[in-house]
């Protein structure tokens, strides 16, 4: 699926733009700085007994909401997985049928090299349709009054920074591409959204029809076969993104349009997400943006995936401001009460909760709860994402006390950072890594049992 409305599906938590040098396990602090860190950590830990949603004093209504939303999400995700699997099986079968019917007419003989050519053509067709899908979002978005911000296929992303188009590397689990535009200069509730969101699916369906016609007009051979594949995958991509579908990680384009139609607040949330992305692309951090952009949604709004995303941004901004206790409480409340929070947000919030636990109470049992089998699987899929590397770095220092592993993770982070498109996020994550390194250096939390 292709997520279009969210630039940073949970913004890597930020802290201070002043930090520009890599953090290491050997980062030193004086006694006064260490004591300041210790006091901050103690306040974050103590906040568990007073903040909303914290363990030990969680209201009964919130516990009931969490259990209800958990059951609802499991049912919704399970049903979505079944429907999605059946749909993709049917689509893959249709493309396979095209291949079988066209095979005898390829006139390329037989053997492993022919099979290899078939697979190569299929992969190329998938890549080209993914490119056309994102191009559709770009074209129809620009026609709707949006402005270019970034365009990604696979792990390659082109983005406008400083008046120039730059090429960087950036990937996101659950997405094959992403086209993000800045919203038009209109009130959020009046900004058009249908063509921007459905443009990718429309482009796939239009080109599928064109390639089908081309295949019928060409003589039998590899070119007609390739046109058949392009038509088949175009139809598959168009339907998979145009038919509303809620998946385990993200909502597809059709689902986003439904969400935006049903709720005016969702249209404002979309506008805010695109504005936040525009500022992040320009190098700003969340704490440098207007505070009114990060108002926590109401409980009713939290049932909508677009609005719930703003709640995630609000949590990330608290992390950006080093307000860890408030961020932890807000994240727990958001996870408990939001029925609209998509899977990728839940996993990234859990990753940030683990970081807060590591720099706070640092309890082994709680760390284990946050690192469930599902979460570890997500971490592997997002292993090059800045906030994932940051938390793994903190885990190595504060839970495993393994400075060699932490150094390796820092090296991996620095390698990733050289091509990462959002400089503000990198500065933020480096400061969080420095924060964890300072705690480890000061010996804080290293004796938690």
C-alpha positions in Angstrom: 0.0 0.0 0.0 1.1 3.6 -0.5 0.7 6.1 2.2 0.4 9.7 0.9 -0.8 11.9 3.7 1.9 11.5 6.2 5.4 12.6 5.8 6.9 11.0 8.9 4.6 8.4 10.1 5.5 9.2 13.5 8.0 11.9 13.6 11.2 10.8 15.1 11.2 12.4 18.5 13.2 15.6 18.5 15.0 17.5 21.2 17.3 20.4 20.4 18.7 22.0 17.2 21.9 22.9 19.0 23.1 19.3 19.0 25.0 18.7 15.8 27.7 16.2 16.7 27.3 12.4 17.1 26.7 11.0 20.5 28.9 8.3 21.8 29.0 5.9 24.8 32.0 7.9 26.0 30.1 11.3 26.1 31.3 13.0 29.3 29.4 15.3 31.6 30.5 17.1 34.7 29.0 16.3 38.1 26.5 19.1 37.9 25.2 18.0 34.5 24.9 14.4 35.7 22.9 15.5 38.7 20.6 17.5 36.5 20.1 14.4 34.3 19.4 12.3 37.4 16.8 14.7 38.6 15.1 14.8 35.2 15.0 11.0 35.2 13.6 10.8 38.7 10.8 13.3 37.7 10.0 11.2 34.6 9.8 8.1 36.8 7.8 9.7 39.5 5.3 11.0 37.0 4.0 7.5 36.6 1.9 7.9 39.7 0.3 11.1 38.7 0.0 11.4 34.9 -3.1 10.3 33.1 -2.9 6.7 31.9 0.1 5.7 34.0 0.3 2.3 35.5 -1.1 1.9 39.0 -3.7 4.7 38.8 -5.2 4.2 35.4 -8.9 5.0 35.5 -11.3 2.1 35.1 -12.9 3.9 32.1 -9.5 4.2 30.4 -8.7 0.5 31.1 -12.1 -0.4 29.6 -11.4 1.8 26.5 -8.0 0.3 26.1 -9.4 -3.3 26.2 -12.2 -2.3 23.9 -9.9 -0.7 21.4 -7.5 -3.5 21.6 -10.2 -6.1 20.7 -11.5 -3.8 18.0 -8.1 -3.3 16.4 -7.4 -7.0 16.5 -10.7 -7.8 14.8 -10.3 -5.0 12.3 -6.7 -5.9 11.5 -7.4 -9.6 11.3 -10.3 -9.1 8.9 -8.2 -6.6 6.9 -5.4 -9.1 6.6 -7.8 -11.8 5.3 -9.5 -9.5 2.8 -6.1 -8.1 1.7 -4.6 -11.5 1.3 -7.6 -12.8 -0.7 -7.5 -9.7 -2.9 -3.8 -9.9 -3.6 -4.1 -13.7 -4.2 -6.9 -13.0 -6.8 -4.9 -10.2 -8.4 -1.7 -12.2 -8.5 -3.7 -15.1 -10.0 -5.0 -12.8 -12.7 -1.5 -11.6 -13.6 -0.3 -15.2 -13.5 -3.1 -16.2 -15.9 -2.0 -13.5 -18.3 1.5 -14.8 -18.1 0.5 -18.4 -18.8 -1.7 -17.4 -21.7 1.0 -15.2 -23.2 3.9 -17.6 -22.6 3.4 -19.8 -25.7 3.4 -16.7 -27.9 6.7 -15.2 -26.6 8.7 -17.1 -29.3 11.7 -17.1 -27.0 12.1 -20.8 -26.6 12.4 -22.4 -23.2 14.9 -22.9 -20.4 16.0 -21.1 -17.3 17.1 -17.9 -19.2 13.5 -17.5 -20.5 12.2 -17.9 -16.9 14.7 -15.4 -15.8 13.6 -12.9 -18.5 10.0 -13.4 -17.4 10.8 -12.6 -13.8 12.8 -9.6 -14.8 10.0 -8.2 -17.0 7.5 -8.8 -14.1 9.7 -6.9 -11.6 10.2 -4.1 -14.1 6.5 -3.9 -14.7 5.9 -3.6 -10.9 8.5 -0.9 -10.6 7.1 1.1 -13.5 3.5 0.9 -12.2 4.7 2.0 -8.8 6.4 5.0 -10.5 3.2 5.7 -12.5 1.2 5.5 -9.3 3.3 8.1 -7.5 3.4 10.2 -10.7 -0.4 10.2 -10.6 -0.5 11.6 -7.1 2.0 14.3 -8.3 0.2 15.2 -11.4 -3.3 15.3 -10.0 -2.0 17.0 -6.8 -0.4 19.8 -8.8 -3.5 20.2 -10.9 -5.4 20.6 -7.6 -3.2 23.5 -6.5 -0.7 21.6 -4.3 3.0 22.4 -4.4 5.9 19.9 -4.8 7.6 18.8 -1.6 8.9 15.3 -2.1 8.6 12.2 -4.4 9.8 8.7 -3.4 10.0 5.4 -5.1 11.4 2.5 -3.0 14.2 4.0 -1.0 15.0 6.9 -3.4 13.5 10.2 -2.6 13.6 13.5 -4.4 12.7 16.6 -2.4 12.8 20.3 -2.7 15.2 21.9 -0.2 16.6 25.4 -0.5 15.0 26.0 -3.9 16.8 22.9 -5.3 15.7 19.3 -6.0 17.9 16.9 -4.0 18.2 13.1 -4.1 18.4 11.2 -0.8 17.6 7.8 0.6 14.5 7.1 2.8 12.3 4.0 3.1 9.2 3.3 5.1 7.8 -0.2 5.9 4.5 -0.9 4.3 5.0 1.6 1.5 6.4 1.2 -2.0 6.5 5.0 -2.6 5.2 8.3 -1.4 4.3 11.6 -3.0 4.0 14.5 -0.5 2.9 17.9 -1.6 2.4 21.2 0.3 -1.2 22.2 0.6 -2.7 25.0 -1.4 -3.3 28.4 0.1 -6.9 27.7 1.2 -8.6 27.1 4.5 -8.0 23.5 5.5 -11.7 22.6 5.2 -11.8 23.9 1.6 -8.6 22.3 0.3 -9.3 19.7 -2.4 -8.3 16.2 -1.5 -10.0 13.6 -3.8 -7.8 14.0 -6.9 -4.6 14.2 -4.9 -5.4 11.0 -3.0 -7.0 9.0 -5.9 -4.6 10.3 -8.5 -2.3 7.3 -8.1 -5.0 4.7 -8.5 -6.5 6.6 -11.5 -3.1 6.7 -13.2 -2.7 2.9 -12.7 -6.1 2.2 -14.2 -5.7 4.6 -17.1 -2.3 3.2 -18.0 -3.6 -0.4 -17.5 -6.2 0.3 -20.3 -3.6 1.9 -22.5 -1.1 -1.0 -22.1 -3.9 -3.6 -22.7 -4.7 -1.9 -26.0 -1.0 -1.8 -26.9 -0.6 -5.5 -26.1 -3.5 -6.4 -28.4 -2.0 -4.3 -31.2 1.6 -5.6 -31.0 2.7 -8.9 -32.7 3.3 -11.8 -30.4 6.6 -11.6 -28.6 8.4 -10.1 -25.5 7.0 -6.6 -26.1 3.4 -7.6 -26.2 4.0 -9.8 -23.2 5.6 -6.9 -21.3 2.6 -4.7 -22.2 0.3 -7.5 -20.8 2.2 -7.4 -17.5 2.0 -3.6 -17.3 -1.7 -3.8 -17.9 -2.2 -6.6 -15.3 -0.1 -4.9 -12.6 -1.7 -1.5 -13.4 -5.1 -3.0 -12.8 -3.9 -4.6 -9.6 -2.3 -1.4 -8.2 -5.3 0.7 -9.2 -7.8 -1.6 -7.4 -5.5 -2.3 -4.4 -5.2 1.5 -3.7 -8.6 2.7 -4.9 -10.8 0.3 -3.0 -11.0 1.5 0.6 -8.8 -0.8 2.8 -7.5 -0.6 6.3 -4.3 -2.7 6.6 -2.2 -3.7 9.6 0.2 -0.8 9.1 -1.5 1.9 7.2 -4.7 2.9 5.4 -4.7 3.0 1.6 -5.7 5.9 -0.6 -9.4 4.9 -0.9 -9.7 4.6 2.9 -8.1 8.0 3.3 -10.7 9.6 1.0 -13.5 8.0 2.9 -12.1 9.3 6.1 -11.7 12.8 4.7 -15.3 12.8 3.4 -16.9 11.8 6.6 -15.2 14.2 9.0 -14.3 17.9 8.4 -11.8 17.6 11.3 -9.9 15.0 9.2 -9.5 17.5 6.4 -7.8 19.9 8.8 -5.7 17.1 10.1 -4.6 16.3 6.5 -3.7 20.0 6.0 -1.7 20.0 9.2 0.2 16.9 8.3 1.2 18.3 5.0 2.2 21.6 6.6 4.3 19.8 9.2 6.0 17.8 6.4 6.7 21.0 4.4 8.4 22.6 7.4 10.3 19.4 8.2 11.6 19.2 4.6 12.8 22.8 5.1 14.8 21.6 8.1 12.6 22.8 11.0 11.9 20.7 14.1 8.5 20.1 15.7 9.2 22.4 18.6 9.9 25.3 16.2 6.5 25.1 14.6 3.3 26.8 15.9 2.0 25.1 19.0 -1.6 25.3 17.9 -0.8 22.7 15.2 -0.3 20.1 17.9 -3.5 20.3 19.8 -4.4 16.9 21.1 -7.6 15.6 19.2 -10.7 14.9 21.2 -11.7 11.4 22.0 -14.2 11.4 19.2 -11.6 12.7 16.7 -9.1 10.0 17.9 -11.3 7.4 16.2 -10.4 8.9 12.9 -7.0 7.9 11.5 -6.2 11.3 10.1 -6.9 13.1 13.4 -5.1 10.4 15.4 -2.0 11.2 13.4 -2.0 14.7 14.9 -2.1 13.1 18.3 1.1 11.3 17.4 2.7 14.6 16.3 1.7 16.1 19.7 3.5 13.3 21.5 6.6 13.8 19.3 6.6 17.5 20.0 6.6 16.8 23.7 9.7 14.6 23.2 11.2 17.4 21.1 10.8 19.7 24.1 12.4 17.1 26.5 9.1 16.8 28.4 9.5 13.1 28.7 7.0 12.4 31.5 4.2 14.3 29.7 5.1 12.5 26.4 5.0 9.1 28.1 1.6 9.8 29.7 0.2 11.2 26.5 1.4 8.3 24.4 -0.1 5.8 26.8 -3.4 7.6 26.7 -3.3 7.8 22.9 -2.6 4.1 22.5 -5.5 3.3 25.0 -8.1 5.6 23.6 -7.5 6.0 19.9 -9.4 3.5 17.7 -8.1 5.3 14.6 -4.4 4.9 15.2 -2.9 2.8 12.4 -0.4 0.1 13.0 2.8 2.0 12.1 1.9 4.7 14.5 1.3 2.3 17.3 4.7 0.6 16.7 6.6 3.9 16.6 4.8 5.2 19.7 5.8 1.9 21.5 9.3 2.5 20.4 9.3 5.9 22.0 7.6 4.5 25.1 10.5 2.1 25.4 13.0 5.0 25.2 11.1 6.8 28.0 11.2 3.7 30.1 14.9 3.3 29.5 15.8 6.8 30.6 13.2 6.6 33.5 12.4 3.7 35.7 14.1 1.2 33.4 12.2 -1.8 34.6 13.1 -5.1 32.9 9.5 -6.3 32.9 8.2 -3.2 31.3 11.0 -3.3 28.7 10.0 -6.8 27.9 6.3 -5.7 27.5 7.3 -3.0 25.0 9.5 -5.4 23.0 6.8 -7.9 22.0 7.3 -10.3 19.1 5.3 -8.0 16.9 7.4 -5.0 17.9 10.6 -6.8 17.3 9.4 -7.7 13.8 8.6 -4.1 13.2 12.0 -3.0 14.4 13.6 -5.3 11.9 11.5 -4.0 9.1 12.4 -0.4 10.1 16.0 -1.1 11.2 17.4 1.9 9.4 14.8 4.4 10.7 16.3 7.1 13.0 14.1 6.7 16.0 14.4 2.9 15.9 18.2 3.1 15.8 18.1 5.7 18.6 16.1 3.5 20.9 18.2 0.4 20.2 21.3 2.5 21.0 19.7 3.5 24.3 18.7 -0.1 25.0 22.3 -1.3 24.4 23.6 1.3 26.9 21.0 1.4 29.6 19.6 -2.2 29.5 22.4 -4.3 28.2 25.3 -2.1 29.3 27.1 -3.1 26.0 29.2 -0.1 24.9 30.6 -2.0 21.9 27.1 -2.8 20.6 26.1 0.9 21.2 29.1 2.0 19.2 28.1 -0.2 16.3 24.6 1.2 16.4 26.0 4.7 16.4 28.0 3.9 13.3 24.9 2.5 11.6 23.1 5.7 12.6 25.8 8.0 11.2 25.9 6.0 7.9 22.1 6.3 7.6 22.2 10.0 8.5 24.4 10.9 5.6 21.6 10.2 3.1 18.6 10.8 5.4 16.5 13.7 3.9 15.3 15.5 7.1 18.2 17.2 8.9 16.1 18.4 11.8 15.2 14.8 12.7 18.8 13.7 12.6 19.8 16.5 15.0 16.9 15.6 17.3 17.8 11.9 17.4 21.4 12.6 18.0 20.6 14.6 21.0 18.4 11.9 22.4 21.2 9.5 21.9 23.5 11.9 23.7 20.9 12.1 26.5 21.0 8.3 26.9 24.8 8.3 26.7 25.0 10.9 29.4 22.7 8.8 31.7 24.9 5.7 31.1 28.1 7.7 31.8 26.6 9.1 35.0 25.6 5.6 36.1 21.9 6.5 36.2 19.5 3.6 35.8 22.3 1.1 35.4 21.3 -0.8 38.6 17.6 -1.1 37.9 16.3 -4.6 38.6 
